[in-house]
Amino acid sequence: MKIIIAGSMQFSDKMIEVKYSLETLGHHVIIDKFIENYAGKSDAEIEVAKNHDRMNDSAAKIFWGSMVDREAI
C-alpha cells in the first residue's frame, strides 16, 4: 500500500517512527523531505526551522508537489 504521512512538524519524531514501522510491513511511505531537519529538536527550534522553511524553501508547496506527482506515489 502507498501511504503519505503528513502533519505538524512538532510530531516529526513520531512520523519518522511510524514511517519505518509501516515500511517494515512492506508499505511504500512518503513523508515530507524536510521532516528529517526537525527530528530531535525542541519545540522552539522546530518553530524557527518551520518559519525558515515556510519563507525560504516553500516547504508546503514542495510536499504538495510530491503528493500529486504520480511517479512519487
mmCIF file as Biopython writes it, N, C-alpha, C and O atoms, coordinates in Angstrom:
data_model
#
loop_
_atom_site.group_PDB
_atom_site.id
_atom_site.type_symbol
_atom_site.label_atom_id
_atom_site.label_alt_id
_atom_site.label_comp_id
_atom_site.label_asym_id
_atom_site.label_entity_id
_atom_site.label_seq_id
_atom_site.pdbx_PDB_ins_code
_atom_site.Cartn_x
_atom_site.Cartn_y
_atom_site.Cartn_z
_atom_site.occupancy
_atom_site.B_iso_or_equiv
_atom_site.auth_seq_id
_atom_site.auth_asym_id
_atom_site.pdbx_PDB_model_num
ATOM 1   N N  . MET A ? 1  ? 0.843  -1.166 0.000   1.0 0.0 1  A 1 
ATOM 2   C CA . MET A ? 1  ? 0.000  0.000  0.000   1.0 0.0 1  A 1 
ATOM 3   C C  . MET A ? 1  ? 0.900  1.245  0.000   1.0 0.0 1  A 1 
ATOM 4   O O  . MET A ? 1  ? 1.974  1.244  0.602   1.0 0.0 1  A 1 
ATOM 5   N N  . LYS A ? 2  ? 0.458  2.282  -0.668  1.0 0.0 2  A 1 
ATOM 6   C CA . LYS A ? 2  ? 1.159  3.562  -0.680  1.0 0.0 2  A 1 
ATOM 7   C C  . LYS A ? 2  ? 0.503  4.487  0.333   1.0 0.0 2  A 1 
ATOM 8   O O  . LYS A ? 2  ? -0.709 4.699  0.306   1.0 0.0 2  A 1 
ATOM 9   N N  . ILE A ? 3  ? 1.321  5.034  1.227   1.0 0.0 3  A 1 
ATOM 10  C CA . ILE A ? 3  ? 0.812  5.851  2.322   1.0 0.0 3  A 1 
ATOM 11  C C  . ILE A ? 3  ? 1.592  7.151  2.386   1.0 0.0 3  A 1 
ATOM 12  O O  . ILE A ? 3  ? 2.819  7.153  2.286   1.0 0.0 3  A 1 
ATOM 13  N N  . ILE A ? 4  ? 0.881  8.254  2.554   1.0 0.0 4  A 1 
ATOM 14  C CA . ILE A ? 4  ? 1.502  9.555  2.770   1.0 0.0 4  A 1 
ATOM 15  C C  . ILE A ? 4  ? 1.241  9.944  4.221   1.0 0.0 4  A 1 
ATOM 16  O O  . ILE A ? 4  ? 0.104  9.912  4.692   1.0 0.0 4  A 1 
ATOM 17  N N  . ILE A ? 5  ? 2.315  10.312 4.920   1.0 0.0 5  A 1 
ATOM 18  C CA . ILE A ? 5  ? 2.180  10.779 6.294   1.0 0.0 5  A 1 
ATOM 19  C C  . ILE A ? 5  ? 2.411  12.283 6.286   1.0 0.0 5  A 1 
ATOM 20  O O  . ILE A ? 5  ? 3.458  12.760 5.849   1.0 0.0 5  A 1 
ATOM 21  N N  . ALA A ? 6  ? 1.427  13.018 6.770   1.0 0.0 6  A 1 
ATOM 22  C CA . ALA A ? 6  ? 1.523  14.473 6.838   1.0 0.0 6  A 1 
ATOM 23  C C  . ALA A ? 6  ? 1.041  14.922 8.209   1.0 0.0 6  A 1 
ATOM 24  O O  . ALA A ? 6  ? 0.161  14.304 8.808   1.0 0.0 6  A 1 
ATOM 25  N N  . GLY A ? 7  ? 1.629  16.000 8.689   1.0 0.0 7  A 1 
ATOM 26  C CA . GLY A ? 7  ? 1.205  16.523 9.978   1.0 0.0 7  A 1 
ATOM 27  C C  . GLY A ? 7  ? 2.107  17.658 10.410  1.0 0.0 7  A 1 
ATOM 28  O O  . GLY A ? 7  ? 2.992  18.093 9.672   1.0 0.0 7  A 1 
ATOM 29  N N  . SER A ? 8  ? 1.869  18.119 11.599  1.0 0.0 8  A 1 
ATOM 30  C CA . SER A ? 8  ? 2.677  19.187 12.158  1.0 0.0 8  A 1 
ATOM 31  C C  . SER A ? 8  ? 4.095  18.688 12.388  1.0 0.0 8  A 1 
ATOM 32  O O  . SER A ? 8  ? 4.304  17.548 12.803  1.0 0.0 8  A 1 
ATOM 33  N N  . MET A ? 9  ? 5.064  19.551 12.115  1.0 0.0 9  A 1 
ATOM 34  C CA . MET A ? 9  ? 6.456  19.184 12.329  1.0 0.0 9  A 1 
ATOM 35  C C  . MET A ? 9  ? 6.753  18.985 13.816  1.0 0.0 9  A 1 
ATOM 36  O O  . MET A ? 9  ? 7.806  18.451 14.166  1.0 0.0 9  A 1 
ATOM 37  N N  . GLN A ? 10 ? 5.850  19.402 14.685  1.0 0.0 10 A 1 
ATOM 38  C CA . GLN A ? 10 ? 6.000  19.141 16.116  1.0 0.0 10 A 1 
ATOM 39  C C  . GLN A ? 10 ? 6.031  17.632 16.372  1.0 0.0 10 A 1 
ATOM 40  O O  . GLN A ? 10 ? 6.555  17.181 17.390  1.0 0.0 10 A 1 
ATOM 41  N N  . PHE A ? 11 ? 5.467  16.859 15.445  1.0 0.0 11 A 1 
ATOM 42  C CA . PHE A ? 11 ? 5.381  15.410 15.595  1.0 0.0 11 A 1 
ATOM 43  C C  . PHE A ? 11 ? 6.338  14.683 14.649  1.0 0.0 11 A 1 
ATOM 44  O O  . PHE A ? 11 ? 6.109  13.525 14.300  1.0 0.0 11 A 1 
ATOM 45  N N  . SER A ? 12 ? 7.401  15.361 14.238  1.0 0.0 12 A 1 
ATOM 46  C CA . SER A ? 12 ? 8.328  14.778 13.253  1.0 0.0 12 A 1 
ATOM 47  C C  . SER A ? 12 ? 8.931  13.469 13.737  1.0 0.0 12 A 1 
ATOM 48  O O  . SER A ? 12 ? 9.033  12.518 12.962  1.0 0.0 12 A 1 
ATOM 49  N N  . ASP A ? 13 ? 9.332  13.400 15.006  1.0 0.0 13 A 1 
ATOM 50  C CA . ASP A ? 13 ? 9.918  12.160 15.517  1.0 0.0 13 A 1 
ATOM 51  C C  . ASP A ? 13 ? 8.932  11.001 15.404  1.0 0.0 13 A 1 
ATOM 52  O O  . ASP A ? 13 ? 9.309  9.899  15.004  1.0 0.0 13 A 1 
ATOM 53  N N  . LYS A ? 14 ? 7.688  11.243 15.752  1.0 0.0 14 A 1 
ATOM 54  C CA . LYS A ? 14 ? 6.663  10.191 15.692  1.0 0.0 14 A 1 
ATOM 55  C C  . LYS A ? 14 ? 6.358  9.801  14.250  1.0 0.0 14 A 1 
ATOM 56  O O  . LYS A ? 14 ? 6.164  8.622  13.956  1.0 0.0 14 A 1 
ATOM 57  N N  . MET A ? 15 ? 6.313  10.792 13.341  1.0 0.0 15 A 1 
ATOM 58  C CA . MET A ? 15 ? 6.035  10.473 11.934  1.0 0.0 15 A 1 
ATOM 59  C C  . MET A ? 15 ? 7.141  9.608  11.343  1.0 0.0 15 A 1 
ATOM 60  O O  . MET A ? 15 ? 6.863  8.696  10.565  1.0 0.0 15 A 1 
ATOM 61  N N  . ILE A ? 16 ? 8.393  9.884  11.705  1.0 0.0 16 A 1 
ATOM 62  C CA . ILE A ? 16 ? 9.506  9.067  11.226  1.0 0.0 16 A 1 
ATOM 63  C C  . ILE A ? 16 ? 9.394  7.651  11.791  1.0 0.0 16 A 1 
ATOM 64  O O  . ILE A ? 16 ? 9.609  6.672  11.077  1.0 0.0 16 A 1 
ATOM 65  N N  . GLU A ? 17 ? 9.062  7.554  13.054  1.0 0.0 17 A 1 
ATOM 66  C CA . GLU A ? 17 ? 8.891  6.246  13.691  1.0 0.0 17 A 1 
ATOM 67  C C  . GLU A ? 17 ? 7.799  5.426  12.993  1.0 0.0 17 A 1 
ATOM 68  O O  . GLU A ? 17 ? 7.986  4.242  12.712  1.0 0.0 17 A 1 
ATOM 69  N N  . VAL A ? 18 ? 6.667  6.063  12.721  1.0 0.0 18 A 1 
ATOM 70  C CA . VAL A ? 18 ? 5.558  5.373  12.058  1.0 0.0 18 A 1 
ATOM 71  C C  . VAL A ? 18 ? 5.951  4.984  10.631  1.0 0.0 18 A 1 
ATOM 72  O O  . VAL A ? 18 ? 5.598  3.902  10.161  1.0 0.0 18 A 1 
ATOM 73  N N  . LYS A ? 19 ? 6.677  5.859  9.949   1.0 0.0 19 A 1 
ATOM 74  C CA . LYS A ? 19 ? 7.129  5.557  8.590   1.0 0.0 19 A 1 
ATOM 75  C C  . LYS A ? 19 ? 7.938  4.269  8.573   1.0 0.0 19 A 1 
ATOM 76  O O  . LYS A ? 19 ? 7.676  3.379  7.763   1.0 0.0 19 A 1 
ATOM 77  N N  . TYR A ? 20 ? 8.919  4.167  9.460   1.0 0.0 20 A 1 
ATOM 78  C CA . TYR A ? 20 ? 9.752  2.974  9.488   1.0 0.0 20 A 1 
ATOM 79  C C  . TYR A ? 20 ? 8.953  1.732  9.871   1.0 0.0 20 A 1 
ATOM 80  O O  . TYR A ? 20 ? 9.204  0.651  9.339   1.0 0.0 20 A 1 
ATOM 81  N N  . SER A ? 21 ? 8.005  1.871  10.775  1.0 0.0 21 A 1 
ATOM 82  C CA . SER A ? 21 ? 7.151  0.745  11.152  1.0 0.0 21 A 1 
ATOM 83  C C  . SER A ? 21 ? 6.337  0.257  9.964   1.0 0.0 21 A 1 
ATOM 84  O O  . SER A ? 21 ? 6.222  -0.946 9.730   1.0 0.0 21 A 1 
ATOM 85  N N  . LEU A ? 22 ? 5.772  1.201  9.213   1.0 0.0 22 A 1 
ATOM 86  C CA . LEU A ? 22 ? 4.965  0.828  8.046   1.0 0.0 22 A 1 
ATOM 87  C C  . LEU A ? 22 ? 5.830  0.208  6.948   1.0 0.0 22 A 1 
ATOM 88  O O  . LEU A ? 22 ? 5.398  -0.720 6.264   1.0 0.0 22 A 1 
ATOM 89  N N  . GLU A ? 23 ? 7.040  0.717  6.783   1.0 0.0 23 A 1 
ATOM 90  C CA . GLU A ? 23 ? 7.929  0.164  5.759   1.0 0.0 23 A 1 
ATOM 91  C C  . GLU A ? 23 ? 8.331  -1.274 6.091   1.0 0.0 23 A 1 
ATOM 92  O O  . GLU A ? 23 ? 8.483  -2.098 5.189   1.0 0.0 23 A 1 
ATOM 93  N N  . THR A ? 24 ? 8.502  -1.578 7.376   1.0 0.0 24 A 1 
ATOM 94  C CA . THR A ? 24 ? 8.843  -2.953 7.742   1.0 0.0 24 A 1 
ATOM 95  C C  . THR A ? 24 ? 7.687  -3.909 7.440   1.0 0.0 24 A 1 
ATOM 96  O O  . THR A ? 24 ? 7.884  -5.117 7.311   1.0 0.0 24 A 1 
ATOM 97  N N  . LEU A ? 25 ? 6.499  -3.357 7.332   1.0 0.0 25 A 1 
ATOM 98  C CA . LEU A ? 25 ? 5.330  -4.169 6.959   1.0 0.0 25 A 1 
ATOM 99  C C  . LEU A ? 25 ? 5.147  -4.246 5.448   1.0 0.0 25 A 1 
ATOM 100 O O  . LEU A ? 25 ? 4.201  -4.869 4.965   1.0 0.0 25 A 1 
ATOM 101 N N  . GLY A ? 26 ? 6.057  -3.609 4.696   1.0 0.0 26 A 1 
ATOM 102 C CA . GLY A ? 26 ? 6.015  -3.689 3.242   1.0 0.0 26 A 1 
ATOM 103 C C  . GLY A ? 26 ? 5.317  -2.546 2.533   1.0 0.0 26 A 1 
ATOM 104 O O  . GLY A ? 26 ? 5.111  -2.616 1.321   1.0 0.0 26 A 1 
ATOM 105 N N  . HIS A ? 27 ? 4.949  -1.502 3.246   1.0 0.0 27 A 1 
ATOM 106 C CA . HIS A ? 27 ? 4.270  -0.368 2.636   1.0 0.0 27 A 1 
ATOM 107 C C  . HIS A ? 27 ? 5.270  0.627  2.054   1.0 0.0 27 A 1 
ATOM 108 O O  . HIS A ? 27 ? 6.403  0.730  2.525   1.0 0.0 27 A 1 
ATOM 109 N N  . HIS A ? 28 ? 4.844  1.353  1.033   1.0 0.0 28 A 1 
ATOM 110 C CA . HIS A ? 28 ? 5.622  2.456  0.460   1.0 0.0 28 A 1 
ATOM 111 C C  . HIS A ? 28 ? 5.126  3.728  1.139   1.0 0.0 28 A 1 
ATOM 112 O O  . HIS A ? 28 ? 3.961  4.097  0.996   1.0 0.0 28 A 1 
ATOM 113 N N  . VAL A ? 29 ? 6.014  4.401  1.882   1.0 0.0 29 A 1 
ATOM 114 C CA . VAL A ? 29 ? 5.610  5.543  2.696   1.0 0.0 29 A 1 
ATOM 115 C C  . VAL A ? 29 ? 6.332  6.801  2.235   1.0 0.0 29 A 1 
ATOM 116 O O  . VAL A ? 29 ? 7.548  6.802  2.043   1.0 0.0 29 A 1 
ATOM 117 N N  . ILE A ? 30 ? 5.557  7.878  2.061   1.0 0.0 30 A 1 
ATOM 118 C CA . ILE A ? 30 ? 6.105  9.174  1.678   1.0 0.0 30 A 1 
ATOM 119 C C  . ILE A ? 30 ? 5.911  10.132 2.842   1.0 0.0 30 A 1 
ATOM 120 O O  . ILE A ? 30 ? 4.811  10.275 3.376   1.0 0.0 30 A 1 
ATOM 121 N N  . ILE A ? 31 ? 7.017  10.793 3.227   1.0 0.0 31 A 1 
ATOM 122 C CA . ILE A ? 31 ? 6.944  11.854 4.220   1.0 0.0 31 A 1 
ATOM 123 C C  . ILE A ? 31 ? 7.597  13.092 3.622   1.0 0.0 31 A 1 
ATOM 124 O O  . ILE A ? 31 ? 8.314  13.008 2.625   1.0 0.0 31 A 1 
ATOM 125 N N  . ASP A ? 32 ? 7.349  14.213 4.226   1.0 0.0 32 A 1 
ATOM 126 C CA . ASP A ? 32 ? 7.931  15.474 3.801   1.0 0.0 32 A 1 
ATOM 127 C C  . ASP A ? 32 ? 9.449  15.373 3.837   1.0 0.0 32 A 1 
ATOM 128 O O  . ASP A ? 32 ? 10.011 14.916 4.832   1.0 0.0 32 A 1 
ATOM 129 N N  . LYS A ? 33 ? 10.127 15.795 2.759   1.0 0.0 33 A 1 
ATOM 130 C CA . LYS A ? 33 ? 11.589 15.693 2.725   1.0 0.0 33 A 1 
ATOM 131 C C  . LYS A ? 33 ? 12.249 16.566 3.782   1.0 0.0 33 A 1 
ATOM 132 O O  . LYS A ? 33 ? 13.414 16.347 4.112   1.0 0.0 33 A 1 
ATOM 133 N N  . PHE A ? 34 ? 11.540 17.543 4.319   1.0 0.0 34 A 1 
ATOM 134 C CA . PHE A ? 34 ? 12.082 18.428 5.337   1.0 0.0 34 A 1 
ATOM 135 C C  . PHE A ? 34 ? 12.010 17.821 6.746   1.0 0.0 34 A 1 
ATOM 136 O O  . PHE A ? 34 ? 12.624 18.341 7.677   1.0 0.0 34 A 1 
ATOM 137 N N  . ILE A ? 35 ? 11.274 16.744 6.896   1.0 0.0 35 A 1 
ATOM 138 C CA . ILE A ? 35 ? 10.980 16.218 8.234   1.0 0.0 35 A 1 
ATOM 139 C C  . ILE A ? 35 ? 12.226 15.813 9.007   1.0 0.0 35 A 1 
ATOM 140 O O  . ILE A ? 35 ? 12.272 15.958 10.229  1.0 0.0 35 A 1 
ATOM 141 N N  . GLU A ? 36 ? 13.231 15.309 8.312   1.0 0.0 36 A 1 
ATOM 142 C CA . GLU A ? 36 ? 14.461 14.907 8.992   1.0 0.0 36 A 1 
ATOM 143 C C  . GLU A ? 36 ? 15.126 16.109 9.673   1.0 0.0 36 A 1 
ATOM 144 O O  . GLU A ? 36 ? 15.819 15.943 10.677  1.0 0.0 36 A 1 
ATOM 145 N N  . ASN A ? 37 ? 14.922 17.320 9.132   1.0 0.0 37 A 1 
ATOM 146 C CA . ASN A ? 37 ? 15.502 18.525 9.726   1.0 0.0 37 A 1 
ATOM 147 C C  . ASN A ? 37 ? 14.898 18.852 11.091  1.0 0.0 37 A 1 
ATOM 148 O O  . ASN A ? 37 ? 15.483 19.615 11.859  1.0 0.0 37 A 1 
ATOM 149 N N  . TYR A ? 38 ? 13.748 18.289 11.391  1.0 0.0 38 A 1 
ATOM 150 C CA . TYR A ? 38 ? 13.032 18.605 12.617  1.0 0.0 38 A 1 
ATOM 151 C C  . TYR A ? 38 ? 13.217 17.549 13.708  1.0 0.0 38 A 1 
ATOM 152 O O  . TYR A ? 38 ? 12.960 17.815 14.882  1.0 0.0 38 A 1 
ATOM 153 N N  . ALA A ? 39 ? 13.654 16.379 13.327  1.0 0.0 39 A 1 
ATOM 154 C CA . ALA A ? 39 ? 13.771 15.272 14.273  1.0 0.0 39 A 1 
ATOM 155 C C  . ALA A ? 39 ? 14.731 15.616 15.402  1.0 0.0 39 A 1 
ATOM 156 O O  . ALA A ? 39 ? 15.826 16.125 15.165  1.0 0.0 39 A 1 
ATOM 157 N N  . GLY A ? 40 ? 14.316 15.337 16.616  1.0 0.0 40 A 1 
ATOM 158 C CA . GLY A ? 40 ? 15.159 15.521 17.777  1.0 0.0 40 A 1 
ATOM 159 C C  . GLY A ? 40 ? 15.329 16.953 18.255  1.0 0.0 40 A 1 
ATOM 160 O O  . GLY A ? 40 ? 16.152 17.219 19.132  1.0 0.0 40 A 1 
ATOM 161 N N  . LYS A ? 41 ? 14.565 17.874 17.692  1.0 0.0 41 A 1 
ATOM 162 C CA . LYS A ? 41 ? 14.694 19.282 18.089  1.0 0.0 41 A 1 
ATOM 163 C C  . LYS A ? 41 ? 13.613 19.664 19.092  1.0 0.0 41 A 1 
ATOM 164 O O  . LYS A ? 41 ? 12.558 19.035 19.174  1.0 0.0 41 A 1 
ATOM 165 N N  . SER A ? 42 ? 13.911 20.713 19.852  1.0 0.0 42 A 1 
ATOM 166 C CA . SER A ? 42 ? 12.935 21.232 20.815  1.0 0.0 42 A 1 
ATOM 167 C C  . SER A ? 42 ? 11.815 21.955 20.065  1.0 0.0 42 A 1 
ATOM 168 O O  . SER A ? 42 ? 11.947 22.261 18.880  1.0 0.0 42 A 1 
ATOM 169 N N  . ASP A ? 43 ? 10.728 22.221 20.760  1.0 0.0 43 A 1 
ATOM 170 C CA . ASP A ? 43 ? 9.612  22.939 20.144  1.0 0.0 43 A 1 
ATOM 171 C C  . ASP A ? 43 ? 10.057 24.308 19.627  1.0 0.0 43 A 1 
ATOM 172 O O  . ASP A ? 43 ? 9.635  24.728 18.549  1.0 0.0 43 A 1 
ATOM 173 N N  . ALA A ? 44 ? 10.899 25.000 20.377  1.0 0.0 44 A 1 
ATOM 174 C CA . ALA A ? 44 ? 11.380 26.326 19.950  1.0 0.0 44 A 1 
ATOM 175 C C  . ALA A ? 44 ? 12.236 26.206 18.687  1.0 0.0 44 A 1 
ATOM 176 O O  . ALA A ? 44 ? 12.105 27.020 17.773  1.0 0.0 44 A 1 
ATOM 177 N N  . GLU A ? 45 ? 13.100 25.209 18.631  1.0 0.0 45 A 1 
ATOM 178 C CA . GLU A ? 45 ? 13.933 25.003 17.439  1.0 0.0 45 A 1 
ATOM 179 C C  . GLU A ? 45 ? 13.080 24.641 16.228  1.0 0.0 45 A 1 
ATOM 180 O O  . GLU A ? 45 ? 13.367 25.066 15.109  1.0 0.0 45 A 1 
ATOM 181 N N  . ILE A ? 46 ? 12.040 23.860 16.457  1.0 0.0 46 A 1 
ATOM 182 C CA . ILE A ? 46 ? 11.133 23.475 15.377  1.0 0.0 46 A 1 
ATOM 183 C C  . ILE A ? 46 ? 10.423 24.700 14.819  1.0 0.0 46 A 1 
ATOM 184 O O  . ILE A ? 46 ? 10.278 24.828 13.604  1.0 0.0 46 A 1 
ATOM 185 N N  . GLU A ? 47 ? 9.982  25.591 15.681  1.0 0.0 47 A 1 
ATOM 186 C CA . GLU A ? 47 ? 9.297  26.806 15.219  1.0 0.0 47 A 1 
ATOM 187 C C  . GLU A ? 47 ? 10.210 27.661 14.353  1.0 0.0 47 A 1 
ATOM 188 O O  . GLU A ? 47 ? 9.775  28.194 13.332  1.0 0.0 47 A 1 
ATOM 189 N N  . VAL A ? 48 ? 11.469 27.798 14.749  1.0 0.0 48 A 1 
ATOM 190 C CA . VAL A ? 48 ? 12.431 28.562 13.952  1.0 0.0 48 A 1 
ATOM 191 C C  . VAL A ? 48 ? 12.629 27.897 12.598  1.0 0.0 48 A 1 
ATOM 192 O O  . VAL A ? 48 ? 12.625 28.572 11.568  1.0 0.0 48 A 1 
ATOM 193 N N  . ALA A ? 49 ? 12.802 26.581 12.590  1.0 0.0 49 A 1 
ATOM 194 C CA . ALA A ? 49 ? 13.003 25.852 11.337  1.0 0.0 49 A 1 
ATOM 195 C C  . ALA A ? 49 ? 11.771 25.927 10.439  1.0 0.0 49 A 1 
ATOM 196 O O  . ALA A ? 49 ? 11.898 26.069 9.223   1.0 0.0 49 A 1 
ATOM 197 N N  . LYS A ? 50 ? 10.573 25.831 11.036  1.0 0.0 50 A 1 
ATOM 198 C CA . LYS A ? 50 ? 9.343  25.924 10.245  1.0 0.0 50 A 1 
ATOM 199 C C  . LYS A ? 50 ? 9.229  27.277 9.568   1.0 0.0 50 A 1 
ATOM 200 O O  . LYS A ? 50 ? 8.871  27.362 8.393   1.0 0.0 50 A 1 
ATOM 201 N N  . ASN A ? 51 ? 9.531  28.326 10.301  1.0 0.0 51 A 1 
ATOM 202 C CA . ASN A ? 51 ? 9.465  29.661 9.715   1.0 0.0 51 A 1 
ATOM 203 C C  . ASN A ? 51 ? 10.476 29.816 8.586   1.0 0.0 51 A 1 
ATOM 204 O O  . ASN A ? 51 ? 10.173 30.422 7.558   1.0 0.0 51 A 1 
ATOM 205 N N  . HIS A ? 52 ? 11.664 29.276 8.771   1.0 0.0 52 A 1 
ATOM 206 C CA . HIS A ? 52 ? 12.681 29.334 7.715   1.0 0.0 52 A 1 
ATOM 207 C C  . HIS A ? 52 ? 12.198 28.590 6.472   1.0 0.0 52 A 1 
ATOM 208 O O  . HIS A ? 52 ? 12.251 29.126 5.365   1.0 0.0 52 A 1 
ATOM 209 N N  . ASP A ? 53 ? 11.725 27.350 6.656   1.0 0.0 53 A 1 
ATOM 210 C CA . ASP A ? 53 ? 11.269 26.551 5.513   1.0 0.0 53 A 1 
ATOM 211 C C  . ASP A ? 53 ? 10.082 27.204 4.818   1.0 0.0 53 A 1 
ATOM 212 O O  . ASP A ? 53 ? 9.987  27.190 3.591   1.0 0.0 53 A 1 
ATOM 213 N N  . ARG A ? 54 ? 9.184  27.771 5.605   1.0 0.0 54 A 1 
ATOM 214 C CA . ARG A ? 54 ? 7.997  28.410 5.048   1.0 0.0 54 A 1 
ATOM 215 C C  . ARG A ? 54 ? 8.388  29.608 4.175   1.0 0.0 54 A 1 
ATOM 216 O O  . ARG A ? 54 ? 7.809  29.819 3.109   1.0 0.0 54 A 1 
ATOM 217 N N  . MET A ? 55 ? 9.354  30.376 4.625   1.0 0.0 55 A 1 
ATOM 218 C CA . MET A ? 55 ? 9.743  31.592 3.913   1.0 0.0 55 A 1 
ATOM 219 C C  . MET A ? 55 ? 10.741 31.337 2.777   1.0 0.0 55 A 1 
ATOM 220 O O  . MET A ? 55 ? 10.659 31.970 1.725   1.0 0.0 55 A 1 
ATOM 221 N N  . ASN A ? 56 ? 11.666 30.424 2.988   1.0 0.0 56 A 1 
ATOM 222 C CA . ASN A ? 56 ? 12.764 30.262 2.037   1.0 0.0 56 A 1 
ATOM 223 C C  . ASN A ? 56 ? 12.632 29.079 1.093   1.0 0.0 56 A 1 
ATOM 224 O O  . ASN A ? 56 ? 13.107 29.139 -0.041  1.0 0.0 56 A 1 
ATOM 225 N N  . ASP A ? 57 ? 12.009 28.025 1.533   1.0 0.0 57 A 1 
ATOM 226 C CA . ASP A ? 57 ? 12.005 26.807 0.735   1.0 0.0 57 A 1 
ATOM 227 C C  . ASP A ? 57 ? 10.630 26.396 0.222   1.0 0.0 57 A 1 
ATOM 228 O O  . ASP A ? 57 ? 10.514 25.397 -0.488  1.0 0.0 57 A 1 
ATOM 229 N N  . SER A ? 58 ? 9.594  27.144 0.564   1.0 0.0 58 A 1 
ATOM 230 C CA . SER A ? 58 ? 8.235  26.778 0.162   1.0 0.0 58 A 1 
ATOM 231 C C  . SER A ? 58 ? 7.956  25.310 0.487   1.0 0.0 58 A 1 
ATOM 232 O O  . SER A ? 58 ? 7.489  24.552 -0.363  1.0 0.0 58 A 1 
ATOM 233 N N  . ALA A ? 59 ? 8.246  24.929 1.710   1.0 0.0 59 A 1 
ATOM 234 C CA . ALA A ? 59 ? 8.147  23.532 2.126   1.0 0.0 59 A 1 
ATOM 235 C C  . ALA A ? 59 ? 6.786  22.913 1.814   1.0 0.0 59 A 1 
ATOM 236 O O  . ALA A ? 59 ? 6.718  21.782 1.332   1.0 0.0 59 A 1 
ATOM 237 N N  . ALA A ? 60 ? 5.708  23.637 2.082   1.0 0.0 60 A 1 
ATOM 238 C CA . ALA A ? 60 ? 4.372  23.087 1.841   1.0 0.0 60 A 1 
ATOM 239 C C  . ALA A ? 60 ? 4.142  22.824 0.352   1.0 0.0 60 A 1 
ATOM 240 O O  . ALA A ? 60 ? 3.555  21.806 -0.013  1.0 0.0 60 A 1 
ATOM 241 N N  . LYS A ? 61 ? 4.596  23.727 -0.501  1.0 0.0 61 A 1 
ATOM 242 C CA . LYS A ? 61 ? 4.424  23.535 -1.943  1.0 0.0 61 A 1 
ATOM 243 C C  . LYS A ? 61 ? 5.229  22.351 -2.442  1.0 0.0 61 A 1 
ATOM 244 O O  . LYS A ? 61 ? 4.761  21.591 -3.290  1.0 0.0 61 A 1 
ATOM 245 N N  . ILE A ? 62 ? 6.434  22.190 -1.924  1.0 0.0 62 A 1 
ATOM 246 C CA . ILE A ? 62 ? 7.271  21.065 -2.336  1.0 0.0 62 A 1 
ATOM 247 C C  . ILE A ? 62 ? 6.629  19.750 -1.911  1.0 0.0 62 A 1 
ATOM 248 O O  . ILE A ? 62 ? 6.589  18.802 -2.695  1.0 0.0 62 A 1 
ATOM 249 N N  . PHE A ? 63 ? 6.126  19.681 -0.681  1.0 0.0 63 A 1 
ATOM 250 C CA . PHE A ? 63 ? 5.490  18.455 -0.212  1.0 0.0 63 A 1 
ATOM 251 C C  . PHE A ? 63 ? 4.211  18.178 -0.992  1.0 0.0 63 A 1 
ATOM 252 O O  . PHE A ? 63 ? 3.940  17.031 -1.348  1.0 0.0 63 A 1 
ATOM 253 N N  . TRP A ? 64 ? 3.428  19.209 -1.259  1.0 0.0 64 A 1 
ATOM 254 C CA . TRP A ? 64 ? 2.216  19.037 -2.057  1.0 0.0 64 A 1 
ATOM 255 C C  . TRP A ? 64 ? 2.587  18.481 -3.436  1.0 0.0 64 A 1 
ATOM 256 O O  . TRP A ? 64 ? 1.913  17.588 -3.951  1.0 0.0 64 A 1 
ATOM 257 N N  . GLY A ? 65 ? 3.642  19.004 -4.018  1.0 0.0 65 A 1 
ATOM 258 C CA . GLY A ? 65 ? 4.092  18.501 -5.312  1.0 0.0 65 A 1 
ATOM 259 C C  . GLY A ? 65 ? 4.430  17.028 -5.268  1.0 0.0 65 A 1 
ATOM 260 O O  . GLY A ? 65 ? 4.131  16.295 -6.211  1.0 0.0 65 A 1 
ATOM 261 N N  . SER A ? 66 ? 5.056  16.580 -4.176  1.0 0.0 66 A 1 
ATOM 262 C CA . SER A ? 66 ? 5.392  15.163 -4.071  1.0 0.0 66 A 1 
ATOM 263 C C  . SER A ? 66 ? 4.141  14.309 -3.924  1.0 0.0 66 A 1 
ATOM 264 O O  . SER A ? 66 ? 4.135  13.145 -4.327  1.0 0.0 66 A 1 
ATOM 265 N N  . MET A ? 67 ? 3.082  14.872 -3.353  1.0 0.0 67 A 1 
ATOM 266 C CA . MET A ? 67 ? 1.849  14.096 -3.195  1.0 0.0 67 A 1 
ATOM 267 C C  . MET A ? 67 ? 1.089  13.956 -4.512  1.0 0.0 67 A 1 
ATOM 268 O O  . MET A ? 67 ? 0.441  12.935 -4.743  1.0 0.0 67 A 1 
ATOM 269 N N  . VAL A ? 68 ? 1.159  14.958 -5.367  1.0 0.0 68 A 1 
ATOM 270 C CA . VAL A ? 68 ? 0.398  14.903 -6.609  1.0 0.0 68 A 1 
ATOM 271 C C  . VAL A ? 68 ? 1.220  14.343 -7.775  1.0 0.0 68 A 1 
ATOM 272 O O  . VAL A ? 68 ? 0.670  14.014 -8.826  1.0 0.0 68 A 1 
ATOM 273 N N  . ASP A ? 69 ? 2.512  14.238 -7.586  1.0 0.0 69 A 1 
ATOM 274 C CA . ASP A ? 69 ? 3.378  13.682 -8.628  1.0 0.0 69 A 1 
ATOM 275 C C  . ASP A ? 69 ? 3.125  12.180 -8.713  1.0 0.0 69 A 1 
ATOM 276 O O  . ASP A ? 69 ? 3.453  11.440 -7.785  1.0 0.0 69 A 1 
ATOM 277 N N  . ARG A ? 70 ? 2.562  11.741 -9.789  1.0 0.0 70 A 1 
ATOM 278 C CA . ARG A ? 70 ? 2.195  10.334 -9.957  1.0 0.0 70 A 1 
ATOM 279 C C  . ARG A ? 70 ? 3.404  9.403  -9.825  1.0 0.0 70 A 1 
ATOM 280 O O  . ARG A ? 70 ? 3.260  8.283  -9.334  1.0 0.0 70 A 1 
ATOM 281 N N  . GLU A ? 71 ? 4.574  9.838  -10.248 1.0 0.0 71 A 1 
ATOM 282 C CA . GLU A ? 71 ? 5.752  8.987  -10.152 1.0 0.0 71 A 1 
ATOM 283 C C  . GLU A ? 71 ? 6.221  8.839  -8.703  1.0 0.0 71 A 1 
ATOM 284 O O  . GLU A ? 71 ? 6.741  7.789  -8.328  1.0 0.0 71 A 1 
ATOM 285 N N  . ALA A ? 72 ? 6.044  9.870  -7.897  1.0 0.0 72 A 1 
ATOM 286 C CA . ALA A ? 72 ? 6.473  9.810  -6.494  1.0 0.0 72 A 1 
ATOM 287 C C  . ALA A ? 72 ? 5.572  8.900  -5.686  1.0 0.0 72 A 1 
ATOM 288 O O  . ALA A ? 72 ? 6.004  8.288  -4.709  1.0 0.0 72 A 1 
ATOM 289 N N  . ILE A ? 73 ? 4.317  8.812  -6.098  1.0 0.0 73 A 1 
ATOM 290 C CA . ILE A ? 73 ? 3.344  8.000  -5.352  1.0 0.0 73 A 1 
ATOM 291 C C  . ILE A ? 73 ? 3.141  6.737  -6.097  1.0 0.0 73 A 1 
ATOM 292 O O  . ILE A ? 73 ? 2.363  5.884  -5.668  1.0 0.0 73 A 1 
#
